[in-house]
Amino acid sequence: MGPPKFGDLGKQAGDVFGKGYHFGLLKLEVKTKTDTGVEFTSGGSSNIDSGKVAGNLETKYKVKDLGLTLTEKWTTDNTLNTTLDVADKLLPGLKVTLDTSFAPSTGSKSGKLKTEYKHEAATFTADMDLALSAINATAVVGHKGWLAGYQTCFDLGKSAVTKNNFGLGYSAADFVLHTSVTNGTDFGGSVFQKVSPSLETGVSLGWSSASSTTSFGIGAKYVLEDGAAIRAKINNKSEIGLGYQQKLRDGVTVTLSTLVNSGSFNAGGHKVGLCLEMEA
């Protein structure tokens, strides 16, 4: 197994802070699969504060003999996204993706060609939009648990490099350490630790030299004996996030979450969220 993509560096700690929280939303997601292998995912969400409702319908079909995956997704803002993946056919470890988007109501369309190559010691990605405006590229190399990554973007119109990001980390069986530098001005770091089979913890911190702002957060996830999961996190803004996830039965999971601003508790603005996931 090769190293992760650049965007997945520090993902374990990121999941502690991001997964299982749906602040200010009421969400529903339903997944089904036909006998012929076609996967359907439909979902919707309602913003509790604004009342805005959004929905989507996604279909995915795989042709294993050809290494082909076709994904189509329609959203309620009347946008149709189509993704075509070809994996391990042109070259072992290489995946080529054509990603397109089309809005019938406005005629707006866009596309992007992406490549990803995985090796035991390195992972490379590159993508270019079909308008030929910019090229993005990343590289991550790994050796004995150490990970080093670089991300760049070259603007074809300006003939200039517009992004220079670096990442460095170390991954072990029970913990992951990650540090990052974004364009030489934003510095970040995270630590993930699997304390026990039931308990995961994460620490995240960041500092911007441009604005001299600092961010800090601590999060944890604990899995109970019945399979339910409890999540909690707090940041330097005194925002406390709590989550509870329960499997009601096979294929049905409900998640409750809330965000409380303990620094100005009487001012209100606290948020709650509910998510129901069904899979058949």
C-alpha positions as a LaTeX table, in Angstrom:
\begin{tabular}{lrrr}
\hline
Residue & $x$ (\AA) & $y$ (\AA) & $z$ (\AA) \\
\hline
Met1 & 0.00 & 0.00 & 0.00 \\
Gly2 & 1.47 & 3.32 & $-1.09$ \\
Pro3 & 1.32 & 6.69 & 0.68 \\
Pro4 & $-1.91$ & 8.73 & 0.61 \\
Lys5 & $-2.67$ & 11.60 & $-1.74$ \\
Phe6 & $-1.58$ & 15.08 & $-0.67$ \\
Gly7 & $-5.15$ & 16.02 & 0.23 \\
Asp8 & $-5.41$ & 13.00 & 2.52 \\
Leu9 & $-2.35$ & 13.84 & 4.62 \\
Gly10 & $-3.58$ & 14.25 & 8.20 \\
Lys11 & $-6.98$ & 12.83 & 7.24 \\
Gln12 & $-7.27$ & 10.74 & 10.42 \\
Ala13 & $-7.23$ & 13.83 & 12.64 \\
Gly14 & $-9.46$ & 15.68 & 10.19 \\
Asp15 & $-12.09$ & 12.95 & 10.46 \\
Val16 & $-12.14$ & 13.30 & 14.25 \\
Phe17 & $-13.14$ & 16.96 & 13.83 \\
Gly18 & $-15.32$ & 16.65 & 10.73 \\
Lys19 & $-17.17$ & 13.34 & 10.57 \\
Gly20 & $-20.41$ & 12.83 & 12.47 \\
Tyr21 & $-21.30$ & 16.53 & 12.78 \\
His22 & $-24.18$ & 18.15 & 10.87 \\
Phe23 & $-24.63$ & 21.50 & 12.58 \\
Gly24 & $-27.70$ & 23.45 & 11.50 \\
Leu25 & $-28.89$ & 20.78 & 9.06 \\
Leu26 & $-31.57$ & 18.15 & 8.72 \\
Lys27 & $-30.18$ & 15.48 & 6.38 \\
Leu28 & $-31.39$ & 12.29 & 4.78 \\
Glu29 & $-29.30$ & 9.90 & 2.69 \\
Val30 & $-30.48$ & 6.66 & 1.08 \\
Lys31 & $-28.20$ & 4.14 & $-0.67$ \\
Thr32 & $-29.40$ & 1.18 & $-2.71$ \\
Lys33 & $-27.81$ & $-1.31$ & $-5.11$ \\
Thr34 & $-29.47$ & $-3.31$ & $-7.88$ \\
Asp35 & $-28.77$ & $-6.92$ & $-8.81$ \\
Thr36 & $-26.91$ & $-5.70$ & $-11.89$ \\
Gly37 & $-24.46$ & $-3.70$ & $-9.75$ \\
Val38 & $-25.83$ & $-0.19$ & $-10.30$ \\
Glu39 & $-25.53$ & 1.90 & $-7.13$ \\
Phe40 & $-28.02$ & 4.67 & $-6.34$ \\
Thr41 & $-27.50$ & 7.39 & $-3.74$ \\
Ser42 & $-30.17$ & 9.97 & $-3.08$ \\
Gly43 & $-30.10$ & 12.60 & $-0.42$ \\
Gly44 & $-31.45$ & 15.89 & 0.76 \\
Ser45 & $-30.76$ & 18.50 & 3.39 \\
Ser46 & $-32.59$ & 21.43 & 4.90 \\
Asn47 & $-30.83$ & 24.39 & 6.50 \\
Ile48 & $-32.59$ & 25.02 & 9.81 \\
Asp49 & $-31.71$ & 28.74 & 9.88 \\
Ser50 & $-32.49$ & 29.68 & 6.27 \\
Gly51 & $-34.96$ & 26.94 & 5.37 \\
Lys52 & $-33.08$ & 26.29 & 2.12 \\
Val53 & $-33.55$ & 22.75 & 0.83 \\
Ala54 & $-31.03$ & 20.95 & $-1.40$ \\
Gly55 & $-31.11$ & 17.47 & $-2.86$ \\
Asn56 & $-29.17$ & 15.17 & $-5.15$ \\
Leu57 & $-29.42$ & 11.87 & $-6.97$ \\
Glu58 & $-26.34$ & 9.87 & $-7.89$ \\
Thr59 & $-25.92$ & 6.70 & $-9.93$ \\
Lys60 & $-22.74$ & 4.66 & $-10.21$ \\
Tyr61 & $-22.06$ & 1.79 & $-12.56$ \\
Lys62 & $-18.87$ & $-0.27$ & $-12.67$ \\
Val63 & $-17.53$ & $-2.41$ & $-15.52$ \\
Lys64 & $-14.88$ & $-4.41$ & $-13.68$ \\
Asp65 & $-13.48$ & $-6.13$ & $-16.77$ \\
Leu66 & $-12.63$ & $-2.76$ & $-18.28$ \\
Gly67 & $-11.68$ & $-1.06$ & $-15.01$ \\
Leu68 & $-14.39$ & 1.50 & $-15.80$ \\
Thr69 & $-16.61$ & 3.42 & $-13.39$ \\
Leu70 & $-19.33$ & 5.80 & $-14.59$ \\
Thr71 & $-20.88$ & 8.18 & $-12.08$ \\
Glu72 & $-23.68$ & 10.64 & $-12.78$ \\
Lys73 & $-25.01$ & 13.10 & $-10.21$ \\
Trp74 & $-27.91$ & 15.53 & $-10.47$ \\
Thr75 & $-28.50$ & 18.27 & $-7.92$ \\
Thr76 & $-31.52$ & 20.46 & $-7.25$ \\
Asp77 & $-29.66$ & 23.53 & $-8.50$ \\
Asn78 & $-30.13$ & 21.84 & $-11.91$ \\
Thr79 & $-26.52$ & 20.77 & $-12.42$ \\
Leu80 & $-25.53$ & 17.46 & $-13.97$ \\
Asn81 & $-22.09$ & 16.10 & $-13.09$ \\
Thr82 & $-20.60$ & 13.12 & $-14.92$ \\
Thr83 & $-17.42$ & 11.31 & $-13.92$ \\
Leu84 & $-15.69$ & 8.60 & $-15.92$ \\
Asp85 & $-12.86$ & 6.66 & $-14.25$ \\
Val86 & $-10.48$ & 4.16 & $-15.84$ \\
Ala87 & $-8.24$ & 2.41 & $-13.29$ \\
Asp88 & $-5.28$ & 0.03 & $-13.65$ \\
Lys89 & $-5.77$ & $-0.55$ & $-17.37$ \\
Leu90 & $-3.42$ & 1.86 & $-19.10$ \\
Leu91 & $-0.79$ & 1.19 & $-16.42$ \\
Pro92 & $-0.92$ & $-0.67$ & $-13.08$ \\
Gly93 & $-1.58$ & 1.89 & $-10.35$ \\
Leu94 & $-2.74$ & 4.58 & $-12.77$ \\
Lys95 & $-6.26$ & 6.05 & $-12.68$ \\
Val96 & $-7.47$ & 8.51 & $-15.31$ \\
Thr97 & $-10.63$ & 10.53 & $-14.66$ \\
Leu98 & $-12.75$ & 12.77 & $-16.87$ \\
Asp99 & $-14.97$ & 15.00 & $-14.73$ \\
Thr100 & $-17.61$ & 17.19 & $-16.42$ \\
Ser101 & $-20.35$ & 19.52 & $-15.22$ \\
Phe102 & $-23.31$ & 20.91 & $-17.18$ \\
Ala103 & $-26.13$ & 23.24 & $-16.16$ \\
Pro104 & $-29.00$ & 22.89 & $-18.71$ \\
Ser105 & $-30.80$ & 26.03 & $-17.51$ \\
Thr106 & $-27.84$ & 28.35 & $-18.18$ \\
Gly107 & $-25.82$ & 26.31 & $-20.66$ \\
Ser108 & $-22.78$ & 26.60 & $-18.41$ \\
Lys109 & $-20.34$ & 23.70 & $-18.76$ \\
Ser110 & $-16.92$ & 22.78 & $-17.49$ \\
Gly111 & $-14.59$ & 19.81 & $-17.43$ \\
Lys112 & $-11.41$ & 18.53 & $-15.90$ \\
Leu113 & $-8.99$ & 15.75 & $-16.75$ \\
Lys114 & $-7.38$ & 14.10 & $-13.72$ \\
Thr115 & $-4.67$ & 11.49 & $-13.29$ \\
Glu116 & $-3.51$ & 9.61 & $-10.21$ \\
Tyr117 & $-0.61$ & 7.20 & $-9.97$ \\
Lys118 & 0.04 & 5.06 & $-6.90$ \\
His119 & 3.31 & 3.25 & $-6.16$ \\
Glu120 & 4.57 & 1.55 & $-3.03$ \\
Ala121 & 6.84 & 4.50 & $-2.28$ \\
Ala122 & 5.01 & 7.45 & $-3.85$ \\
Thr123 & 1.68 & 8.83 & $-5.03$ \\
Phe124 & 1.36 & 11.46 & $-7.78$ \\
Thr125 & $-1.68$ & 13.39 & $-9.01$ \\
Ala126 & $-2.18$ & 15.93 & $-11.77$ \\
Asp127 & $-5.25$ & 17.62 & $-13.20$ \\
Met128 & $-6.04$ & 20.22 & $-15.80$ \\
Asp129 & $-9.33$ & 21.89 & $-16.64$ \\
Leu130 & $-10.48$ & 21.58 & $-20.24$ \\
Ala131 & $-10.37$ & 25.37 & $-20.61$ \\
Leu132 & $-6.58$ & 25.06 & $-20.25$ \\
Ser133 & $-6.37$ & 27.72 & $-17.55$ \\
Ala134 & $-4.33$ & 25.94 & $-14.86$ \\
Ile135 & $-2.47$ & 22.73 & $-14.05$ \\
Asn136 & $-2.49$ & 21.30 & $-10.51$ \\
Ala137 & $-0.01$ & 18.68 & $-9.39$ \\
Thr138 & 0.89 & 16.90 & $-6.14$ \\
Ala139 & 3.47 & 14.37 & $-5.03$ \\
Val140 & 3.76 & 12.39 & $-1.80$ \\
Val141 & 6.65 & 10.07 & $-0.97$ \\
Gly142 & 6.85 & 7.69 & 1.97 \\
His143 & 9.62 & 5.80 & 3.71 \\
Lys144 & 9.38 & 3.78 & 6.94 \\
Gly145 & 6.35 & 5.71 & 8.17 \\
Trp146 & 7.63 & 9.16 & 7.16 \\
Leu147 & 5.58 & 11.10 & 4.61 \\
Ala148 & 6.58 & 14.20 & 2.63 \\
Gly149 & 4.32 & 15.95 & 0.14 \\
Tyr150 & 4.25 & 18.94 & $-2.20$ \\
Gln151 & 1.35 & 20.64 & $-3.99$ \\
Thr152 & 1.59 & 23.26 & $-6.71$ \\
Cys153 & $-0.56$ & 25.07 & $-9.27$ \\
Phe154 & 0.65 & 26.65 & $-12.50$ \\
Asp155 & $-1.56$ & 29.34 & $-14.04$ \\
Leu156 & $-1.27$ & 28.95 & $-17.82$ \\
Gly157 & $-2.74$ & 32.38 & $-18.50$ \\
Lys158 & $-0.30$ & 34.20 & $-16.22$ \\
Ser159 & 2.56 & 31.73 & $-16.78$ \\
Ala160 & 3.14 & 31.77 & $-13.04$ \\
Val161 & 3.10 & 29.39 & $-10.08$ \\
Thr162 & 0.18 & 30.34 & $-7.83$ \\
Lys163 & 0.42 & 27.66 & $-5.16$ \\
Asn164 & 3.29 & 26.25 & $-3.12$ \\
Asn165 & 2.19 & 23.93 & $-0.32$ \\
Phe166 & 4.26 & 21.49 & 1.70 \\
Gly167 & 3.33 & 18.68 & 4.05 \\
Leu168 & 5.40 & 16.49 & 6.36 \\
Gly169 & 4.19 & 13.71 & 8.61 \\
Tyr170 & 4.80 & 10.43 & 10.34 \\
Ser171 & 2.37 & 7.52 & 10.49 \\
Ala172 & 2.53 & 4.63 & 12.97 \\
Ala173 & 0.10 & 1.91 & 13.96 \\
Asp174 & $-1.55$ & 3.96 & 16.73 \\
Phe175 & $-0.82$ & 7.60 & 15.91 \\
Val176 & $-0.35$ & 9.99 & 12.97 \\
Leu177 & 1.55 & 13.28 & 13.04 \\
His178 & 1.10 & 15.87 & 10.29 \\
Thr179 & 2.44 & 19.38 & 9.64 \\
Ser180 & 1.78 & 21.70 & 6.69 \\
Val181 & 2.80 & 25.04 & 5.17 \\
Thr182 & 0.45 & 26.82 & 2.75 \\
Asn183 & 2.03 & 29.41 & 0.44 \\
Gly184 & 4.60 & 30.23 & 3.11 \\
Thr185 & 2.06 & 32.09 & 5.28 \\
Asp186 & $-0.25$ & 29.55 & 6.89 \\
Phe187 & 1.20 & 26.87 & 9.17 \\
Gly188 & $-0.75$ & 23.92 & 10.50 \\
Gly189 & $-0.32$ & 20.71 & 12.40 \\
Ser190 & $-2.36$ & 17.82 & 13.73 \\
Val191 & $-1.90$ & 14.75 & 15.89 \\
Phe192 & $-4.14$ & 11.69 & 15.75 \\
Gln193 & $-3.92$ & 8.93 & 18.33 \\
Lys194 & $-5.83$ & 5.67 & 18.61 \\
Val195 & $-5.69$ & 5.34 & 22.39 \\
Ser196 & $-7.65$ & 2.07 & 22.39 \\
Pro197 & $-9.89$ & 0.13 & 19.99 \\
Ser198 & $-12.79$ & 2.28 & 21.26 \\
Leu199 & $-11.17$ & 5.69 & 21.69 \\
Glu200 & $-9.67$ & 8.03 & 19.09 \\
Thr201 & $-8.36$ & 11.52 & 19.82 \\
Gly202 & $-7.18$ & 14.40 & 17.68 \\
Val203 & $-5.42$ & 17.72 & 18.20 \\
Ser204 & $-5.32$ & 20.43 & 15.54 \\
Leu205 & $-3.53$ & 23.78 & 15.51 \\
Gly206 & $-2.82$ & 26.51 & 13.00 \\
Trp207 & $-1.17$ & 29.90 & 12.71 \\
Ser208 & $-1.22$ & 32.52 & 9.96 \\
Ser209 & 1.70 & 34.91 & 9.63 \\
Ala210 & $-0.38$ & 37.18 & 7.40 \\
Ser211 & $-3.11$ & 37.85 & 9.98 \\
Ser212 & $-1.32$ & 36.64 & 13.15 \\
Thr213 & $-4.33$ & 34.50 & 14.01 \\
Thr214 & $-4.08$ & 31.20 & 15.84 \\
Ser215 & $-6.49$ & 28.28 & 15.84 \\
Phe216 & $-6.54$ & 25.30 & 18.18 \\
Gly217 & $-8.85$ & 22.36 & 18.69 \\
Ile218 & $-9.17$ & 19.08 & 20.59 \\
Gly219 & $-11.54$ & 16.29 & 19.56 \\
Ala220 & $-12.38$ & 12.72 & 20.47 \\
Lys221 & $-14.54$ & 9.80 & 19.37 \\
Tyr222 & $-15.58$ & 6.96 & 21.64 \\
Val223 & $-17.37$ & 3.82 & 20.46 \\
Leu224 & $-19.70$ & 2.21 & 23.01 \\
Glu225 & $-20.18$ & $-1.53$ & 23.45 \\
Asp226 & $-23.44$ & $-1.52$ & 21.46 \\
Gly227 & $-21.72$ & 0.13 & 18.49 \\
Ala228 & $-23.00$ & 3.65 & 19.16 \\
Ala229 & $-20.43$ & 6.45 & 18.87 \\
Ile230 & $-20.03$ & 9.59 & 20.95 \\
Arg231 & $-18.07$ & 12.55 & 19.57 \\
Ala232 & $-16.89$ & 15.78 & 21.19 \\
Lys233 & $-14.65$ & 18.67 & 20.19 \\
Ile234 & $-13.75$ & 22.15 & 21.38 \\
Asn235 & $-11.73$ & 24.97 & 19.82 \\
Asn236 & $-10.06$ & 28.18 & 20.96 \\
Lys237 & $-13.26$ & 30.11 & 20.17 \\
Ser238 & $-14.97$ & 28.22 & 23.01 \\
Glu239 & $-17.20$ & 26.41 & 20.51 \\
Ile240 & $-18.18$ & 22.98 & 21.79 \\
Gly241 & $-19.40$ & 20.36 & 19.36 \\
Leu242 & $-21.15$ & 17.18 & 20.49 \\
Gly243 & $-22.36$ & 14.24 & 18.43 \\
Tyr244 & $-24.13$ & 10.94 & 19.02 \\
Gln245 & $-24.45$ & 8.23 & 16.36 \\
Gln246 & $-26.65$ & 5.16 & 16.80 \\
Lys247 & $-27.29$ & 2.21 & 14.51 \\
Leu248 & $-31.02$ & 1.57 & 14.83 \\
Arg249 & $-30.87$ & $-1.63$ & 12.80 \\
Asp250 & $-28.94$ & $-3.03$ & 9.84 \\
Gly251 & $-28.71$ & $-0.31$ & 7.22 \\
Val252 & $-30.28$ & 2.46 & 9.33 \\
Thr253 & $-28.14$ & 4.96 & 11.26 \\
Val254 & $-29.17$ & 8.19 & 12.97 \\
Thr255 & $-26.80$ & 10.97 & 14.02 \\
Leu256 & $-27.58$ & 13.84 & 16.40 \\
Ser257 & $-25.21$ & 16.78 & 16.81 \\
Thr258 & $-25.11$ & 20.19 & 18.44 \\
Leu259 & $-22.75$ & 23.18 & 18.47 \\
Val260 & $-22.70$ & 25.37 & 21.57 \\
Asn261 & $-20.85$ & 28.69 & 21.87 \\
Ser262 & $-19.86$ & 28.49 & 25.51 \\
Gly263 & $-18.06$ & 31.84 & 25.34 \\
Ser264 & $-21.36$ & 33.70 & 24.83 \\
Phe265 & $-23.91$ & 31.17 & 25.95 \\
Asn266 & $-26.70$ & 33.69 & 26.61 \\
Ala267 & $-26.30$ & 35.29 & 23.17 \\
Gly268 & $-27.82$ & 32.28 & 21.45 \\
Gly269 & $-26.83$ & 31.16 & 17.99 \\
His270 & $-26.34$ & 27.56 & 19.08 \\
Lys271 & $-27.00$ & 24.93 & 16.43 \\
Val272 & $-28.42$ & 21.43 & 16.31 \\
Gly273 & $-28.41$ & 18.86 & 13.54 \\
Leu274 & $-30.00$ & 15.55 & 12.59 \\
Cys275 & $-28.91$ & 13.04 & 9.95 \\
Leu276 & $-30.64$ & 9.80 & 8.95 \\
Glu277 & $-28.74$ & 7.35 & 6.75 \\
Met278 & $-30.34$ & 4.27 & 5.17 \\
Glu279 & $-28.66$ & 1.62 & 3.08 \\
Ala280 & $-30.08$ & $-1.49$ & 1.42 \\
\hline
\end{tabular}
